[in-house]
């Protein structure tokens, strides 16, 4: 790790801490039983804010290839996310006039959960996915997918071997990019003159408001405001002409970007989000102060609840073996003595253990077999979906718990 880290966008030396979360294992590095006896690698998880462009970022302590070459996150296991993707594709077809003569490229296309909608619409498309095991699933399901990391070279190769894209989609991937400038150069190289780039990314403003520190982990290199995104895109000859504010992932932005000289006019929605961010002082270093103290309050509240439950003889399980949950548990120092097990719908995670806390991951049926008194929902962003699926816990007076932004218990 560099002794004096520099901003991955503008190269300014980074001096200001946003959140120092100590040393944690990689949030998606799930363990087999044989791994539990071995020393577990841990890395500093320190988010800083650039005093020049206000990009919030963690240090690049682990190569991206070590994180994303083999991945256990499959988008198709969240029904709410599938519905979100389907609605987006229907909107995009109408808004951009997509048809059999168009070409859509999705960067970080995962298992083809989104592009399958365009395949069904007979809109030509291509997925770009660096995780071999995930891309294999997409290709088997009829979604053409190339296994490669995206950047300027990959973009030029696609444009040469296929054609330039009318629509480029990049949902929840911009945070995962260590070489940010090369990635955005790729957008520029691949986009048709009148085309649009749609990027969805968690909104830094909502992260701060909701104390969503658990969305900070090594795989998420950067955290974005619209003000900073506009600087990044402008640097590479692109402009953000529209934006949607979405409820996904605790509050996200979907930006619409084009070539800087394209005819699109800047929308009132862009001006509104800019004003909101300036009102929260995200264009000043003062807007990023005090976050560490709020993190401590959340962790202390959860640990107090778990210890009290144990003293009272109450059983606590968790649901959702999500990366954000691993950040929460590891930053709070929670182990398998306070949470007996975690359930997850993804069979690729079942039978493994959470990194750091070593809590075993079981199939959802374990909730109904073991009947815990409390179910801590770790992916709080889909708590409504999970609590609906697990509504049967009411039969034994079981209750749901979420920890972020503060402890909440309900049935």
N, C-alpha and C positions, 0 to 999 in steps of 0.2 A: 504494500500500500504506500502511496506517496506521502511524504512527511508534510507537504503543504499542498493539499488538493486544490485543483482549479475547476472552475465552472465548465461543465461539458458542452455548453453552448458558446459562451463568449470568452472563456479562458481567464476570467478574473479570479484572483486568489480568493479562496473561501475562508472567511474568518468567523462568520456568525452561525451559531448553533440554532437549529429549529427544534430538533428533538434528539437527544442522546439516549438511545434505548439499550445501551450496554452491548454485550456480546451474545449472539443467538445463533443457532444452527440455521441452515437454509430452510425457509418456510415450507417448501415443497419436497424436501428430502426425507420422505417417509422411510421407516426402518423395518427390516425383517427381524424376526426373533433372534437370529444369530448376530445381528448388529448391536444388540442391547448391551453386550458385555464389553464391546470395544469403545475406546475413546471416541467421542462424537465431535467432529470439527465444528467450531464456533467462530464467528467473524463479527467484527465491530459493526453495529447498526447505528450509524450516526448520520442524521439528516441535517444538512446545512442549507442556508439560503444565500444566494448570490446577491451582493449589495449593488450590483450593476443592473442585471436583467431580472432579478427576483425569482429565478428558477430555484425551486426547492429540490434537493437531490441528495442521494446517499453516495458514499464512496464506492467506487468500482473495486470491490475486494475479491470478487469471484468472476472468472471469465464466463461470458454468456453461454458458451458451448457446454460448460459444466452444468448449467442450470436447465437449458432448454433442449439439449440433444435428445433426452428421453424424458417425457413429461407425463404426469399422471392426472392432469386436469383435462377432462373431456366436457365440452360445453353442453353436449346433448343430455346430460343428467340433471339439468335444471329446466323444469317445464316452463317456468316464468321467463327464462332467458330464451328458450325456443320460440315462445309466443312473441317476445320482443323482436327477435330476428325476423320472424314471418311478417309482422306488421311493418317493419322497416323496409323489407323487400317490396311489399305491395306499394308502399309510399314512393319508393325510389323509382319503380317502374313507371308510375304515373307522372311524377315530378320531372324526371329526366327523359321521358319518352323512350324507355329501353325496349328493344325488340330483337329479332333474330339477326339484325345487322350490327348490334352493339357489342361491346366487349367490356366485361366487368372483371376487375382483379381485386381479390381480398388478400390483404397482408395479415399473416398470423391467422389463417383460416381454420385452425384447429381441426376438428373431425368432420368439417363440411356442413355443420349445423345450419349456417346461414346460406351458403351458396347453393345448397340443395333446393332452396326455393327458386333461385334463378334457373337451375337445371330444369325444374318442373315447368317454368315459364318459357322454356326454350330460348333463354337469353344466354349467349356464349359467355363463359366465365372461366376463371383460373384461380386456384388457391395457391398461396405461398405459405408454407408451414415448415419451420426448421426441425420440429420433433418428428423423427422417423416413424415412431410407433403410432402417433396420432394421425399423421398423413396417410399411413397405410389404411386406416379405417375409412378416411374420406374417399380414397381412390376405390376401395372395395364397394363403397356406397354410390359410385358413379359420379363423384365430384372430382374433376381433374385437378390434381394437386402436385406441385413441385416441392421437393424437400431441399430448402435452401434458406439462408438468412437473407433478408431484404436489405438493399442498399443501392447506391447508384449503379454499380456494376450489374447487379441482378436486374435492376429496372431496364437498363440498356439491352441486356440479353433478351428479356421478355419482349421489349418493343421490336427487336430485330427478328426474333424467332416466331412471334405471334403478330402483335401490332400494338399501337398505343391504346391506352384505356380511356373509355368514355366516363367511367366511374371507377375510382379507387376507394376501397373500403379498408379502414384500419381501426377495428374496435378493440379498445382496452389492450393495445399493444405499445402505444407510444411511451408508456411508463416503463416498458421492459427494454428500452433501447439504450445501450451504453454509448454508441457512436451516433448521437442525435443528428449532427449535421449531415453525415453521410446518408442517413435514413431519409431525411427530408429532401435531400438532393435526388434521391430515388423517386420520390413523388413527382418532382419537377421533370425528370427525364422520361417518366412513363405516361404522363398525362397528355391527352389530346388537347389541342388549342382551346376548344370550348368545353372541355370536360370539367368534372368536379371531383374533389377529394372529400370524402366523409370520414372524419376521425371522431371516435367517441373516447373520452377520457374522464376519469373521476375529476370533479371540480375542486381545486384546492380551497376555494372559499368554503365549500360545504365540509371539507375535511377539517378545517380549523373550527368552524362553528359547531360541528358535531363531535369534536375530539376523536376523530376517526384515526387515531394513531396506529390501530391494528392493520390499516391498509399500507403501512410502511414496512417493507421488508426488502431483502437484498435483490430479489427479482424485479422489484419496482425501483428503477434507478432514479426516476424523476417524477415530480408532482406539479400540475400545471394550473395556472390562472389563464384566462383569456388574454390578459395584457401581455403575458410572457409568450404565449403561443403566437400572438400577432407579430412580435419581434422576431421569433424564430422563423416563421414562414416568410416574412418580408425579406429577411436576410438571404433567402434562397429564391427570390423572384416569384413568390406566391402571395396571395392575399386571402384573408378570411372575410367572406362577404355575408355570411349568415351564421346563426347559431341557434340550436334548440337546447333548452334546459330540461334535462331528463331526471326522473326519480331513481334510475338504476344506480347500483353500487353506492347508495347513500347520497346521490346527487352527482350527475355527470353533465358534461357538455358534449353535444354533437356539433362539430364545426363543419361548415361548408367552405371549402377553399378552391381557388382557381388560380390560373396564371395571373400575374399582377396586371397584365395589360388586357385581360378579358373584360367583357362588357358588363359583368355583374356589378350592381351597385351595393354599397354597404347598407345592410338592413337596420331598422330601428332596434331589432333584438340584439344586435352586436353592440349598439350604443348603450342599451339598457344594462347589459352584463358588465361592460366597461365601467359604467357609473356605479354599479353595485360594488365592484371590486375596489374602486377608488374610495368609496364611502367606508370600506373596511380597511383602508390604508394598505392595500396590497401593492401599492406603488411606492410604499415607504418601508423602511426596515422595521419601524415600530409596529407594523401590522402583524409581524411574525413573533413577537415577544410573548413570553408567558405560557407557551404551549407545554413545555416540560412539566410544569406544576399541575396542569390539568390532567396530564397522563398519569401522574402519581395518584391523584384523587380517584381515578377510575380503577386503577390496579388495587389500591387499598380497599376500596368498596367491595370489589369482587372477592378478594382474599378474606376479608372479614366475614362475608356471607358464607363462604365455603367452610371456614373454620367453625363458625357457629353451627352450621348444619351438621358437621361431623360430631361436635360435642353433643348435639341433640339426637344423634343416632339416625339422622336423615341420610338417604342415599342420593347422590348427585351423579347424573350422567350428562353427557353433552351430545349435541347433534350437529353434524356438519364438520368433516375433517378438512376445513378450509385453511388456506394459507393465513388469512387474517386471524383465524382462531389461534394458530400457532404463534403468531406474534404476540397476541394478548396473553396467552398462557406463559410463554417464555419470559416476556418482560415482567410479568407479575410474579414469576417464580413458582408457578403452580405445577404440581407433579401428580402422579397417579394415586397418591394417598388421599387426595381431596376430590378427585373425579375418577370414578371407577372405570368408565369406558366411554367411548364416543362412537356414534353410529353415522354411517354415510351410505348414500344410495349408490355410489360409484363402486362397482365390484373390483375395480383395479386398486382401490385403497383398502378394501376389506381384508383382514388378516395381517395387516401391517400395524405399525405403531407411530404415533405422532412424534416428530423430531423434538428433542429436548425434554418434553414432559413424559415420554414413553407410555402414554395412554393407549391401550389397545383399540383398534378400529374394528367394529362389528357391523353386521347388516342391520337395517332398521328394525327388524323383527325383535332384536334384543331388548328394545325399549319395552315391548309388550310382554316379553318373557320375564324380565327382571324387575319391572315395575318400579323405577326410581321415583323418589318423592319430588325431585326437581329435574328438569331437562334444560340445561344451559344451551341456548341456540348461539353457536359461534358465528355463522354467517348472518348477522343481524339484518343485512340488507334484503334477505328473503325470509325473514321471520314469519311474515303472514302466510307464505306458502307452506313453510315447515309446520307451523302450529295447526294449520288446517289439516295437513296430512296426518298429524299425530294427535288429533282431537280426542282420540280414544283414551288418552291418559287421564281424562276427567273421571273415568270409571273407578279409579282408585285414588281420586283427589290429587292427582299429580299436577304440578304447576310448571309453567315455562318461566325461564329467566333470560334476560339479556343484560349485558354489562356496559355497553357503549350507547350513548355518552354518559349514562349513569345506570345504576342497578335498577332493574324493573322486574317485578314478579307478577305473573298473571296466570289465569286458568283459561 
